[in-house]
Amino acid sequence: MNKFSEWLMSFGAWAANNKYLASIRDAFMAYMPMTIIGAIGTLWTYVIVDTNSGLARLIPAVAGLSFLNPLFNALNFCTIGCITVGITFAIGYQIGHRNKLNALYSGLLAVCALLIVTNYAVDPSGVSVTLADGTAKTIAELLPSGAVAGTVAAIASGSLGSTGLFTGMIIGILSIELLAFFNKFEGIKIKLPDSVPPNVAESFSSLIPSFLALMTVGLIGYIINTTSGIYFNDMIFNIVQKPLQNVGGSFIGGLIFVIVITLFWCVGLHGNNMTAAVTSPLFTALLLENEAAIQAGQKATNIVNASYWACFITICGTGIALAITLAILIAGRRDDNRAIAKLSLLPNLFNINETIVFGIPVVLNPPMCVGFVLAPVASYIISYVLTAIGFCPVMYINVPWTTPILLSGFLASGGNIMGAVTQLICLAAAVLVYIPCIKVHEKMQERNEAENN
């Protein structure tokens, strides 16, 4: 146990200090409010004013507010629809900061590098339009025989949204590392007299290194496109992002993440932060795919995603901390433990687990660690199965991580009460897991007190 704990702690320390993993983690944490803001747009259009399945179906007067839909759709597009741009900037900023470069400039350069490998000529031939009689045809079908539609200078929304996430991450890191590399060569920097303002001198000093960094990234994209016929983003999505999503979004992949994260917590490390560089891109992309499917009138299919994780795995705090509190209040006999449980009740409702995790403590406490791993595993299995059989809806709306239980399940499922019901079932199962752990823990406490006396 000690060797395993030491290994986990050393690995956690490496992950926390790794420049690239930490930059990805911090970038997604910084952008999180934007994804929640974007989710409000989806919530408005497809949950509140929707006359088929939303609030407007129950209260027809609400449908009168649908004139605001373009505003909320734009809100969604500028945040979630362009998430790759924001994440690329944030990663470039973080890598630049860690390389002791101008962080703001690094973020801007990273976005430019992303765009230089992105297809900006779109063929409109396959675009579908709806005719006056209600039929849908592509532009190619409407053109006279022999006519060919020219390309349009535009960027496909998929390149800016969730399908471009891993491309943005790779380009954000690569471009700023190239900038840092070329910055080492003093001979290529443009030197201006000391009388020139520092900010102007700095801009000219980084001119050639920036040019070389962008040209290198552009050359890579050009070679990929000319040799394979596809763009950099398509290659990364097909070779890297989609396979990782298939693994991480699978039942087994999600289960492994649950176990790894809770084991980190058991040795005193913040498991969510330790794995955020991997889980945030994966689960965010899966969530955004669900949201896009709903917006297109299709069904959401990715069971494991960021909102699912918040609603069923880190519900009431990682380890389902509220279940520890309730188990103590139900089966605990010691006044000290019950006092900690009462103190932890309110924070647990808002998904804060530190008071109970470090107050009992759970850390390096074998019986409590068993429950801390098994309770989320039980919740994961139950919620996954109930979602797979259709009892619980697939989560597709991002909600703030502090959203209380029941409300989070209701909102994340698009206003479906069964999301909240499933949360209650998972919480009850977690309480049952923790009750024997609490009893064993209290017996150990009493034995230790007797030995010390």
C-alpha positions as a printed Julia matrix, in Angstrom:
453×3 Matrix{Float64}:
   0.0    0.0     0.0
   2.81   2.4     0.9
   4.69   1.71   -2.33
   1.54   2.17   -4.39
   0.77   5.45   -2.58
   4.3    6.7    -3.14
   4.08   5.83   -6.84
   0.75   7.65   -7.21
   2.1   10.71   -5.4
   5.24  10.85   -7.52
   3.23  10.43  -10.7
   0.81  13.11   -9.55
   3.66  15.49   -8.84
   5.07  14.88  -12.32
   1.68  15.49  -13.95
   1.11  18.67  -11.94
   4.5   20.08  -12.91
   4.49  18.97  -16.55
   4.46  22.1   -18.71
   2.14  20.74  -21.38
  -0.35  18.93  -19.16
  -0.57  21.89  -16.78
  -1.08  24.31  -19.69
  -3.9   22.22  -21.16
  -5.53  21.87  -17.74
  -5.31  25.6   -16.99
  -6.58  26.5   -20.47
  -9.72  24.41  -20.1
 -10.31  25.68  -16.57
 -10.03  29.27  -17.82
 -12.45  28.62  -20.68
 -15.01  26.73  -18.59
 -17.24  29.78  -17.89
 -17.54  30.31  -21.65
 -18.86  26.77  -22.2
 -21.44  27.33  -19.48
 -22.47  30.64  -21.07
 -22.78  28.87  -24.42
 -24.91  26.17  -22.78
 -27.36  28.89  -21.74
 -27.93  29.53  -25.45
 -28.79  25.87  -26.0
 -30.94  25.83  -22.87
 -32.93  28.8   -24.12
 -33.51  27.6   -27.69
 -34.03  23.87  -27.14
 -35.37  23.66  -23.58
 -37.23  26.86  -22.77
 -38.86  28.2   -25.97
 -39.01  24.88  -27.86
 -42.68  24.09  -28.55
 -42.06  20.37  -29.08
 -40.27  19.35  -25.89
 -39.47  22.54  -23.98
 -41.2   24.77  -21.47
 -43.16  26.41  -24.28
 -45.01  23.13  -24.77
 -46.45  23.46  -21.25
 -46.77  27.24  -21.28
 -47.51  28.35  -24.88
 -46.98  32.01  -24.0
 -43.26  31.29  -23.55
 -43.0   30.63  -27.28
 -43.54  34.34  -27.81
 -39.97  34.88  -26.64
 -38.57  32.89  -29.57
 -37.73  36.14  -31.35
 -34.65  36.18  -29.1
 -33.41  32.86  -30.54
 -30.91  34.49  -32.95
 -29.29  36.24  -30.0
 -28.96  33.06  -27.96
 -27.78  31.09  -31.01
 -25.07  33.7   -31.52
 -24.19  33.38  -27.83
 -23.74  29.66  -28.31
 -21.71  30.06  -31.5
 -19.24  32.6   -30.13
 -18.45  30.45  -27.08
 -19.01  26.75  -27.87
 -19.05  27.03  -31.65
 -15.62  28.7   -31.55
 -14.2   26.79  -28.59
 -11.1   25.7   -30.52
 -10.09  29.34  -31.06
 -10.41  30.12  -27.36
  -8.63  26.98  -26.2
  -5.8   27.52  -28.7
  -5.31  31.07  -27.47
  -5.4   29.95  -23.83
  -2.88  27.14  -24.38
  -0.6   29.46  -26.33
  -0.86  31.94  -23.47
  -0.02  29.3   -20.86
   2.89  27.8   -22.83
   4.25  31.29  -23.53
   4.03  32.19  -19.85
   5.84  29.01  -18.84
   8.53  29.67  -21.47
   8.97  33.2   -20.11
   7.69  34.78  -23.32
   5.09  37.52  -23.7
   2.0   35.48  -22.8
  -0.55  37.65  -24.61
   1.53  37.71  -27.79
   2.0   33.94  -27.54
  -1.77  33.44  -27.41
  -2.25  35.58  -30.51
   0.48  33.74  -32.39
  -1.09  30.38  -31.48
  -4.41  31.47  -33.01
  -2.63  32.6   -36.18
  -0.87  29.23  -36.33
  -4.21  27.46  -36.0
  -5.67  29.43  -38.89
  -2.66  28.87  -41.14
  -3.35  25.11  -41.18
  -7.13  25.51  -41.47
  -9.01  25.22  -44.74
 -10.34  28.67  -45.62
 -11.85  27.77  -49.04
 -15.2   26.04  -48.69
 -17.02  24.32  -51.56
 -20.7   25.31  -51.27
 -21.91  22.62  -53.7
 -23.07  20.32  -50.93
 -24.83  23.03  -48.9
 -28.54  22.26  -48.54
 -31.2   24.95  -49.04
 -34.94  24.78  -48.42
 -37.13  25.86  -51.34
 -40.45  27.67  -51.15
 -42.36  24.38  -51.47
 -40.53  22.97  -48.43
 -38.25  20.58  -50.32
 -34.52  20.57  -49.63
 -31.89  20.52  -52.35
 -28.16  21.09  -52.52
 -26.72  24.04  -54.39
 -25.16  21.61  -56.87
 -28.61  20.27  -57.73
 -29.9   23.78  -58.4
 -27.1   24.75  -60.77
 -27.64  24.46  -64.54
 -26.19  21.37  -66.19
 -22.43  21.67  -66.54
 -22.14  24.61  -64.13
 -19.7   24.34  -61.24
 -19.93  26.25  -57.96
 -16.8   28.17  -57.08
 -15.18  28.03  -53.68
 -16.11  30.53  -50.98
 -13.58  32.15  -48.67
 -14.84  30.83  -45.33
 -13.91  28.52  -42.49
 -16.13  25.53  -41.76
 -17.68  25.78  -38.3
 -16.44  22.29  -37.44
 -12.83  23.48  -37.6
 -13.58  26.12  -34.96
 -15.75  23.93  -32.76
 -15.36  20.64  -30.91
 -13.9   18.67  -33.84
 -10.91  21.0   -33.89
 -10.11  20.81  -30.17
  -7.14  18.46  -30.38
  -5.78  20.32  -33.39
  -5.92  23.53  -31.37
  -4.15  21.88  -28.45
  -1.36  20.51  -30.64
  -0.94  23.73  -32.63
  -1.04  25.85  -29.47
   1.86  23.89  -28.01
   3.85  23.42  -31.23
   3.72  27.03  -32.4
   4.88  28.53  -29.09
   7.61  25.95  -28.63
   8.83  26.89  -32.12
   8.68  30.56  -31.16
  10.73  29.84  -28.03
  13.23  27.85  -30.11
  13.76  30.59  -32.72
  13.92  33.23  -29.99
  17.15  31.65  -28.76
  18.98  32.86  -31.86
  19.9   36.46  -31.12
  21.3   36.94  -34.61
  17.9   36.82  -36.28
  16.3   39.38  -33.99
  15.81  42.95  -35.17
  17.55  45.28  -32.73
  16.26  48.84  -32.36
  17.96  51.76  -30.58
  17.41  52.13  -26.84
  15.41  55.29  -27.48
  12.59  53.2   -29.01
   9.78  52.36  -26.53
  10.24  48.85  -25.04
   6.92  47.51  -26.34
   7.77  48.57  -29.9
  11.29  47.16  -29.64
   9.92  43.87  -28.31
   7.48  43.59  -31.23
  10.26  44.01  -33.8
  12.55  41.68  -31.85
  10.01  38.86  -32.12
   9.15  39.56  -35.76
  11.49  37.09  -37.48
  11.13  34.31  -34.84
   7.33  34.65  -35.18
   7.56  34.52  -38.97
   9.7   31.39  -38.85
   7.38  29.74  -36.31
   4.29  30.42  -38.44
   6.02  29.35  -41.64
   7.13  26.09  -40.03
   3.61  25.29  -38.85
   2.22  26.33  -42.24
   4.74  24.14  -44.05
   3.71  21.13  -41.98
   0.07  21.77  -42.86
   0.96  22.27  -46.54
   2.91  19.0   -46.75
   0.06  17.08  -45.1
  -2.49  18.59  -47.47
  -0.49  18.06  -50.67
   0.53  14.49  -49.83
  -2.75  13.22  -48.36
  -5.4   15.55  -49.76
  -6.77  16.35  -46.31
  -6.13  19.22  -43.95
  -4.23  19.13  -40.66
  -7.44  19.32  -38.62
  -8.99  16.36  -40.46
  -5.86  14.28  -39.93
  -5.69  15.01  -36.18
  -9.41  14.38  -35.73
  -9.31  11.03  -37.57
  -6.01   9.76  -36.16
  -5.97  11.22  -32.64
  -9.21  12.8   -31.42
 -11.83  10.33  -32.61
  -9.99   7.19  -31.42
  -9.36   8.79  -28.02
 -13.01   9.79  -27.75
 -14.06   6.26  -28.63
 -11.85   4.86  -25.88
 -12.42   7.53  -23.22
 -16.14   7.69  -23.95
 -16.63   3.93  -23.75
 -17.92   2.13  -20.66
 -14.51   0.63  -19.85
 -12.64   3.87  -20.57
 -14.92   5.89  -18.32
 -14.66   3.27  -15.58
 -10.86   3.44  -15.66
 -10.99   7.23  -15.29
 -13.31   6.88  -12.27
 -10.92   4.5   -10.53
  -7.77   6.48  -11.33
  -9.22   9.81  -10.18
 -10.54   8.44   -6.89
  -7.26   6.63   -6.18
  -5.41   9.95   -6.53
  -7.73  11.47   -3.94
  -7.07   8.56   -1.59
  -3.4    9.53   -1.37
  -4.16  13.23   -0.88
  -3.89  14.43   -4.49
  -6.65  16.29   -6.33
  -7.5   13.54   -8.79
  -9.65  15.77  -10.98
  -6.79  18.22  -11.5
  -4.29  15.4   -12.02
  -6.25  14.02  -14.97
  -7.84  17.24  -16.27
  -5.37  17.58  -19.15
  -6.75  14.31  -20.53
 -10.36  14.25  -19.34
 -11.29  17.88  -20.08
 -10.63  17.75  -23.84
 -12.17  14.29  -24.2
 -15.32  14.84  -22.16
 -15.85  18.38  -23.42
 -15.68  17.25  -27.05
 -18.13  14.41  -26.33
 -20.53  16.83  -24.64
 -20.36  19.3   -27.51
 -21.06  16.51  -29.99
 -24.23  15.74  -28.03
 -25.25  19.38  -28.05
 -24.65  19.65  -31.79
 -26.76  16.55  -32.36
 -29.67  18.03  -30.41
 -29.39  21.29  -32.34
 -29.53  19.31  -35.59
 -32.71  17.54  -34.48
 -30.9   14.26  -33.81
 -30.39  12.18  -30.66
 -27.43  12.65  -28.33
 -25.47   9.39  -28.18
 -22.34   9.99  -26.07
 -23.3    8.71  -22.62
 -19.97   9.58  -21.03
 -19.29  13.3   -21.34
 -18.49  16.35  -19.21
 -22.05  16.85  -17.92
 -22.55  13.14  -17.27
 -19.37  13.23  -15.2
 -20.58  16.22  -13.18
 -24.03  14.73  -12.64
 -23.11  11.17  -11.64
 -19.39  10.88  -10.78
 -18.4   14.12   -9.05
 -21.95  14.69   -7.86
 -21.94  16.26   -4.36
 -18.14  16.33   -4.6
 -15.7   13.73   -5.92
 -16.27  10.4    -4.23
 -19.94  11.39   -3.92
 -19.01  13.11   -0.67
 -22.61  13.77    0.36
 -23.06  10.0     0.59
 -20.26   9.89    3.22
 -22.03  12.62    5.18
 -25.4   10.87    5.0
 -23.86   7.49    5.87
 -22.34   9.0     9.02
 -25.63  10.64   10.0
 -27.44   7.32    9.45
 -24.98   4.78   10.86
 -22.27   6.77   12.64
 -22.15   6.63   16.43
 -19.25   8.9    17.27
 -19.96  12.52   18.08
 -16.78  13.8    16.4
 -17.65  12.16   13.09
 -21.26  13.35   13.27
 -20.09  16.91   13.96
 -17.87  16.83   10.86
 -20.78  15.4     8.84
 -23.14  18.18    9.93
 -20.48  20.77    9.05
 -20.0   19.17    5.62
 -23.65  18.9     4.67
 -24.04  22.33    3.06
 -20.71  22.3     1.12
 -21.53  18.8    -0.17
 -24.79  20.07   -1.65
 -22.72  22.42   -3.81
 -20.27  19.66   -4.79
 -17.47  20.64   -2.39
 -15.91  17.57   -0.76
 -12.84  18.84    1.1
 -14.5   19.23    4.51
 -15.52  15.59    4.73
 -12.6   14.1     2.76
  -9.95  15.7     4.96
 -12.09  15.94    8.1
 -12.82  12.22    8.6
 -10.24  11.73    6.9
 -10.56   9.65    3.74
  -6.93  10.18    2.71
  -4.74   7.14    3.48
  -7.61   5.6     5.44
  -8.11   2.05    4.02
 -11.79   1.44    4.9
 -12.82   4.91    3.72
 -10.67   4.62    0.59
 -12.54   1.44   -0.34
 -15.82   3.33   -0.19
 -14.35   6.37   -1.92
 -13.51   4.21   -4.94
 -16.49   1.85   -4.92
 -19.21   4.49   -4.44
 -18.39   6.41   -7.66
 -17.91   3.07   -9.45
 -21.4    2.0    -8.35
 -22.84   5.35   -9.41
 -21.06   5.09  -12.75
 -22.35   1.59  -13.49
 -25.91   2.38  -12.42
 -26.15   5.68  -14.29
 -24.52   4.25  -17.42
 -26.9    1.27  -17.54
 -29.97   3.44  -16.84
 -28.91   5.82  -19.6
 -28.19   3.0   -22.03
 -31.67   1.47  -21.53
 -33.38   4.86  -21.91
 -34.49   5.31  -18.29
 -32.19   8.32  -17.94
 -31.69  10.81  -20.8
 -28.24  11.41  -22.27
 -26.73  14.58  -20.79
 -26.1   17.33  -23.34
 -26.15  20.69  -21.55
 -23.16  21.96  -19.59
 -24.02  23.19  -16.09
 -21.82  24.97  -13.5
 -19.94  22.44  -11.36
 -21.45  23.91   -8.19
 -25.04  23.21   -9.32
 -26.73  21.15   -6.55
 -27.88  17.58   -7.03
 -31.32  17.15   -8.67
 -31.12  20.58  -10.28
 -27.96  19.6   -12.19
 -29.49  16.35  -13.44
 -32.67  18.14  -14.48
 -30.88  20.93  -16.37
 -28.09  18.85  -17.96
 -30.66  16.48  -19.45
 -32.54  19.34  -21.08
 -35.22  19.65  -18.4
 -35.97  15.93  -18.02
 -36.99  14.9   -14.5
 -35.52  11.42  -14.99
 -32.05  12.93  -14.89
 -32.72  14.04  -11.32
 -34.36  10.72  -10.41
 -31.27   8.84  -11.62
 -29.1   11.07   -9.43
 -31.18  10.11   -6.38
 -30.8    6.42   -7.2
 -27.02   6.82   -7.53
 -26.8    8.77   -4.27
 -28.77   6.08   -2.43
 -26.47   3.36   -3.78
 -23.41   5.35   -2.7
 -24.81   5.73    0.83
 -25.27   1.95    1.03
 -21.65   1.48   -0.03
 -20.34   3.89    2.61
 -22.35   2.62    5.61
 -20.19  -0.5     6.24
 -17.05   1.59    5.58
 -18.12   4.06    8.28
 -18.72   1.24   10.75
 -15.29  -0.26   10.12
 -13.7    3.2    10.34
 -15.3    3.91   13.72
 -14.19   0.53   15.09
 -10.63   1.38   14.03
 -10.94   4.75   15.76
 -12.08   3.12   18.98
  -9.33   0.51   18.84
  -6.67   3.16   18.25
  -7.98   5.25   21.16
  -7.96   2.19   23.43
  -4.37   1.36   22.47
  -3.24   4.95   23.07
  -4.89   5.03   26.48
